[in-house]
């Protein structure tokens, strides 16, 4: 399916507008076709619509399917749980906008997209916020600090729109480069003049601009075509994204710097969620926990396979930066922290408490 997607986007690559928008089959449902779940009247099951924008059969997709299945089991005939995956309902931003309009009830999206609506969640995008130990990151997200971030969503500017249900660790992002004509990446200075494909996020733009790179904003679905045509030189993506989107075919230097983790936010439409009985709310929370367990199990099983697949790609140069090399990157982002956190006491305190967990 992903191979088909790649060919499809590549076929349309001459049109830049198509490159920067998710391509959907005309017969697939779109956000405009979804009008929200049917109410539970006269014994008719309530529709619960869940969405995400990750590739099929990735850990994130398996987790979403586990959530759908578990919630259906818990609610039985009183609900019909429907999952739309892999850009079926548009980009991450479009799905979040549909959540606002109650056309989707629950959505699972990366923080890079959610922070456009909940700016305080940008803290999770700060480079080197987390340690290089995945278990430690999961513990933070699953603990009081993760719960505090979710409560901050509930109290934020969209408190009457979004209900924070969960935070998921989706693996570490890697730097990807063409590798054919670029030097060894050892420091931020090596980004000077490179065009990097990233999501539309102000913090990410500031980060790479500070390193001398030129941000090329695009949805991840367009990365392959953009990189293949050398409209960008590099990107950042998880091993899951690199493997499932075949980015290793057009990027031959992959660098693990442990600079950033992919964090997913599980959100519900606030008014819809508040209208549910406590039994249904509890079922949703139980299904979310089950889905997260599924995600972490799938990550543990599949990520080594993804890494091996990447390493074995023709012409591939895969490397992990040393602690000394990572220290150079860490030193370079101190001004970014000052710039991004200035004037936000909660973010300053929250970041300090997160980093204390890793010292």
C-alpha positions as CSV (number, residue, x, y, z in Angstrom):
1,X,0.0,0.0,0.0
2,X,2.8,2.4,0.9
3,X,4.6,1.5,-2.4
4,X,1.4,2.5,-4.2
5,X,1.3,5.8,-2.3
6,X,4.9,6.5,-3.2
7,X,4.3,6.0,-6.9
8,X,1.1,7.9,-6.8
9,X,2.7,11.0,-5.2
10,X,5.7,10.7,-7.4
11,X,3.4,10.7,-10.5
12,X,2.0,14.0,-9.4
13,X,5.2,15.5,-8.3
14,X,5.4,18.1,-11.0
15,X,2.6,19.9,-9.3
16,X,4.0,21.3,-6.0
17,X,0.6,21.9,-4.6
18,X,-0.1,18.3,-4.8
19,X,3.2,17.5,-3.1
20,X,2.3,19.5,-0.1
21,X,-1.2,18.0,0.4
22,X,-2.3,14.4,1.3
23,X,-3.5,12.5,-1.8
24,X,-6.7,10.6,-1.2
25,X,-8.5,8.3,-3.5
26,X,-11.8,9.8,-4.7
27,X,-13.7,6.8,-3.3
28,X,-12.2,7.1,0.2
29,X,-14.1,9.0,2.9
30,X,-12.9,12.6,3.6
31,X,-13.5,14.9,6.5
32,X,-16.2,16.6,4.5
33,X,-18.1,13.3,4.1
34,X,-18.0,12.6,7.9
35,X,-20.7,14.4,9.7
36,X,-20.1,12.9,13.2
37,X,-21.4,9.9,15.0
38,X,-25.0,9.1,15.2
39,X,-26.7,9.6,18.5
40,X,-27.8,6.7,20.5
41,X,-31.5,6.9,20.1
42,X,-34.1,4.1,20.0
43,X,-31.5,1.5,20.8
44,X,-29.4,2.5,17.7
45,X,-25.6,2.1,18.5
46,X,-23.6,5.3,18.9
47,X,-20.9,5.8,16.3
48,X,-17.5,6.5,17.7
49,X,-15.1,7.7,15.0
50,X,-11.3,7.4,15.6
51,X,-8.6,8.6,13.3
52,X,-4.9,8.8,12.8
53,X,-2.5,9.8,10.1
54,X,0.3,7.2,10.3
55,X,1.1,4.5,7.8
56,X,-0.7,1.2,7.9
57,X,0.8,-1.7,9.9
58,X,3.2,0.6,11.7
59,X,3.3,0.5,15.5
60,X,1.1,3.5,15.7
61,X,-1.5,2.0,13.3
62,X,-1.5,-1.3,15.3
63,X,-2.1,0.7,18.5
64,X,-5.0,2.6,17.0
65,X,-6.5,-0.7,15.8
66,X,-6.1,-2.2,19.2
67,X,-7.9,0.8,20.7
68,X,-10.8,0.4,18.2
69,X,-11.0,-3.4,18.9
70,X,-10.8,-3.0,22.7
71,X,-13.3,-0.2,22.8
72,X,-15.7,-2.2,20.7
73,X,-15.3,-5.2,23.0
74,X,-16.0,-3.1,26.0
75,X,-19.1,-1.3,24.6
76,X,-20.6,-4.2,22.7
77,X,-23.8,-3.4,20.9
78,X,-24.3,0.0,22.3
79,X,-21.6,1.5,20.0
80,X,-20.1,1.1,16.6
81,X,-16.4,2.0,16.7
82,X,-15.0,3.1,13.3
83,X,-11.3,3.8,12.6
84,X,-10.0,5.9,9.7
85,X,-6.2,5.5,9.2
86,X,-3.4,6.6,7.0
87,X,-4.6,10.0,5.7
88,X,-8.0,8.7,4.8
89,X,-9.5,11.8,6.5
90,X,-6.8,14.2,5.3
91,X,-3.7,15.6,6.9
92,X,-3.0,15.7,10.7
93,X,-4.2,19.3,10.8
94,X,-7.3,18.6,8.9
95,X,-8.2,15.7,11.2
96,X,-7.6,18.0,14.2
97,X,-9.9,20.6,12.6
98,X,-12.5,17.9,12.1
99,X,-12.2,17.0,15.8
100,X,-13.0,20.6,16.7
101,X,-16.2,20.3,14.6
102,X,-17.2,16.9,16.2
103,X,-16.8,15.2,12.8
104,X,-14.2,13.0,14.5
105,X,-14.5,12.0,18.1
106,X,-11.0,10.7,18.9
107,X,-7.8,11.3,17.0
108,X,-4.2,10.3,17.5
109,X,-1.8,12.9,16.2
110,X,1.9,13.9,16.6
111,X,2.7,16.8,18.9
112,X,4.1,18.7,15.9
113,X,0.6,19.1,14.6
114,X,-1.3,19.4,17.9
115,X,0.9,22.2,19.1
116,X,-0.5,24.5,16.4
117,X,-3.7,24.3,18.5
118,X,-2.1,23.8,22.0
119,X,1.1,25.8,21.9
120,X,2.3,24.7,25.3
121,X,2.8,21.2,24.0
122,X,5.7,22.5,21.9
123,X,7.8,21.7,24.9
124,X,7.9,18.1,23.7
125,X,9.6,19.2,20.5
126,X,12.5,20.9,22.1
127,X,15.7,19.0,21.0
128,X,17.3,17.0,23.7
129,X,14.4,17.4,26.2
130,X,14.5,13.7,26.7
131,X,17.2,11.1,27.5
132,X,18.3,8.5,25.0
133,X,16.6,5.8,27.1
134,X,13.1,5.0,25.7
135,X,12.0,3.4,29.0
136,X,12.7,6.6,30.8
137,X,10.8,8.7,28.3
138,X,7.8,6.4,28.5
139,X,7.9,6.6,32.3
140,X,7.8,10.4,32.2
141,X,4.9,10.4,29.7
142,X,2.9,7.8,31.7
143,X,3.6,9.5,35.0
144,X,2.5,12.7,36.8
145,X,4.3,15.0,34.3
146,X,2.5,13.4,31.3
147,X,-0.8,13.8,33.2
148,X,-0.1,17.4,33.9
149,X,0.5,18.1,30.2
150,X,-2.9,16.5,29.4
151,X,-4.6,18.6,32.0
152,X,-2.9,21.6,30.5
153,X,-4.6,20.7,27.2
154,X,-7.9,20.6,29.1
155,X,-7.3,24.0,30.5
156,X,-5.7,25.6,27.4
157,X,-7.1,27.9,24.8
158,X,-9.1,25.0,23.3
159,X,-10.4,23.7,26.6
160,X,-13.9,23.6,25.2
161,X,-12.7,21.7,22.1
162,X,-10.1,19.1,23.1
163,X,-10.0,16.6,25.9
164,X,-6.5,15.1,26.5
165,X,-6.7,11.3,26.9
166,X,-3.1,10.1,26.5
167,X,0.5,10.7,25.4
168,X,2.4,8.0,23.5
169,X,6.1,7.6,22.8
170,X,6.6,6.8,19.1
171,X,10.3,6.3,18.9
172,X,13.3,8.6,18.3
173,X,13.5,10.7,15.2
174,X,16.6,10.4,13.0
175,X,18.3,12.8,10.6
176,X,18.1,11.6,7.0
177,X,20.4,12.9,4.2
178,X,21.0,12.2,0.5
179,X,24.5,11.2,1.5
180,X,25.7,11.2,-2.1
181,X,27.4,14.6,-2.1
182,X,27.1,15.8,1.5
183,X,29.8,15.5,4.1
184,X,29.6,13.5,7.3
185,X,27.1,15.0,9.7
186,X,28.8,15.5,13.1
187,X,27.6,18.9,14.3
188,X,24.8,21.5,13.7
189,X,27.2,23.4,11.4
190,X,26.9,20.5,8.9
191,X,23.3,21.6,8.3
192,X,24.4,24.9,6.9
193,X,22.6,25.6,3.6
194,X,20.8,22.2,3.5
195,X,17.1,22.2,2.8
196,X,15.3,20.1,5.4
197,X,11.7,18.7,5.0
198,X,9.8,19.2,8.2
199,X,6.2,19.5,9.4
200,X,4.6,23.0,9.6
201,X,5.7,23.9,13.1
202,X,7.2,27.1,14.3
203,X,9.6,25.6,16.8
204,X,11.0,23.1,14.3
205,X,11.5,26.0,11.8
206,X,13.3,28.0,14.5
207,X,15.5,25.0,15.4
208,X,16.7,24.2,11.9
209,X,17.0,27.9,10.9
210,X,19.3,28.4,13.9
211,X,21.4,25.5,12.6
212,X,21.7,27.2,9.2
213,X,19.2,24.9,7.3
214,X,16.4,26.0,5.1
215,X,13.0,24.5,6.3
216,X,10.8,23.0,3.5
217,X,7.4,22.6,5.0
218,X,5.4,19.5,4.0
219,X,3.2,16.7,5.3
220,X,5.2,13.5,5.8
221,X,3.3,11.8,3.0
222,X,5.1,14.1,0.6
223,X,8.6,13.5,1.9
224,X,9.6,10.7,-0.5
225,X,8.7,12.7,-3.6
226,X,10.2,15.9,-2.3
227,X,13.5,14.2,-1.4
228,X,13.6,12.1,-4.6
229,X,13.4,15.2,-6.7
230,X,15.9,17.0,-4.5
231,X,13.5,19.7,-3.6
232,X,15.0,19.1,-0.1
233,X,18.3,17.6,1.0
234,X,17.3,16.0,4.2
235,X,14.5,15.4,6.7
236,X,13.9,14.1,10.2
237,X,11.7,11.0,10.7
238,X,11.4,7.9,12.9
239,X,12.7,4.6,11.8
240,X,9.1,3.5,11.3
241,X,8.4,6.4,8.9
242,X,11.7,6.0,7.1
243,X,11.0,2.2,6.5
244,X,7.3,2.4,5.8
245,X,7.7,5.3,3.4
246,X,10.8,3.9,1.8
247,X,12.8,7.0,2.5
248,X,15.9,4.9,2.5
249,X,15.6,4.7,-1.3
250,X,16.2,8.4,-1.7
251,X,18.3,9.1,1.5
252,X,21.5,7.3,1.9
253,X,22.9,8.7,5.1
254,X,20.8,8.2,8.3
255,X,22.1,9.6,11.6
256,X,20.7,8.7,15.0
257,X,21.5,11.7,17.3
258,X,18.7,11.0,19.9
259,X,17.8,14.7,19.4
260,X,14.1,14.3,19.5
261,X,11.3,11.8,20.3
262,X,8.1,11.5,18.3
263,X,5.3,12.1,20.8
264,X,1.7,11.3,19.9
265,X,-1.3,13.0,21.6
266,X,-4.6,11.1,22.0
267,X,-7.4,13.7,21.9
268,X,-11.2,13.6,22.1
269,X,-13.7,16.3,21.2
270,X,-14.4,17.8,24.6
271,X,-18.1,18.4,24.4
272,X,-18.7,15.0,22.9
273,X,-16.6,13.3,25.6
274,X,-18.4,15.3,28.4
275,X,-21.8,14.1,27.0
276,X,-20.9,10.5,27.5
277,X,-21.8,8.4,30.5
278,X,-19.0,7.6,33.0
279,X,-19.1,4.0,31.9
280,X,-18.3,4.9,28.3
281,X,-15.6,7.4,29.4
282,X,-14.0,4.7,31.5
283,X,-14.1,2.3,28.6
284,X,-12.4,4.9,26.3
285,X,-9.6,5.4,28.9
286,X,-9.2,1.6,29.3
287,X,-9.0,1.2,25.5
288,X,-6.4,4.0,25.3
289,X,-4.2,2.3,27.9
290,X,-4.5,-1.0,26.1
291,X,-3.6,0.7,22.8
292,X,-0.5,2.3,24.4
293,X,0.6,-1.1,25.7
294,X,0.2,-2.5,22.1
295,X,2.2,0.4,20.7
296,X,5.1,-0.1,23.1
297,X,5.2,-3.9,22.4
298,X,5.1,-3.3,18.6
299,X,7.9,-0.7,18.9
300,X,10.1,-3.1,20.8
301,X,9.4,-5.8,18.2
302,X,9.4,-3.8,14.9
303,X,12.0,-1.0,15.4
304,X,15.0,-3.3,15.3
305,X,13.5,-4.7,12.1
306,X,13.1,-1.2,10.6
307,X,16.7,-0.3,11.6
308,X,18.0,-3.5,9.9
309,X,15.9,-2.8,6.8
310,X,17.4,0.7,6.7
311,X,21.0,-0.4,7.3
312,X,20.8,-3.0,4.5
313,X,19.5,-0.5,1.9
314,X,21.8,0.0,-1.1
315,X,24.4,2.6,-0.5
316,X,23.3,3.2,3.0
317,X,25.5,4.9,5.6
318,X,23.8,4.5,9.1
319,X,25.5,5.9,12.1
320,X,24.9,6.8,15.7
321,X,26.5,10.0,17.0
322,X,28.9,9.6,19.9
323,X,28.1,11.3,23.3
324,X,30.8,13.9,22.4
325,X,29.1,14.7,19.1
326,X,25.7,14.8,20.7
327,X,27.1,17.3,23.3
328,X,27.9,19.7,20.5
329,X,24.3,19.6,19.3
330,X,23.1,20.1,22.9
331,X,25.3,23.1,23.4
332,X,23.9,24.7,20.2
333,X,20.3,24.6,21.3
334,X,20.6,26.6,24.6
335,X,19.6,29.8,22.8
336,X,16.6,28.0,21.3
337,X,15.4,27.1,24.7
338,X,15.8,30.7,25.9
339,X,13.9,32.0,22.9
340,X,11.1,29.5,23.0
341,X,10.5,29.4,26.7
342,X,10.8,33.1,27.4
343,X,7.7,34.6,28.9
344,X,6.0,31.2,29.7
345,X,6.5,30.4,33.4
346,X,4.7,27.0,33.1
347,X,6.9,25.8,30.2
348,X,10.1,26.9,32.0
349,X,9.1,25.1,35.1
350,X,7.8,22.0,33.3
351,X,10.9,21.6,31.1
352,X,13.1,21.9,34.2
353,X,11.1,19.1,36.0
354,X,11.2,16.9,33.0
355,X,15.0,17.2,32.6
356,X,15.5,16.5,36.3
357,X,14.0,13.1,35.6
358,X,17.0,12.2,33.4
359,X,19.8,13.5,35.7
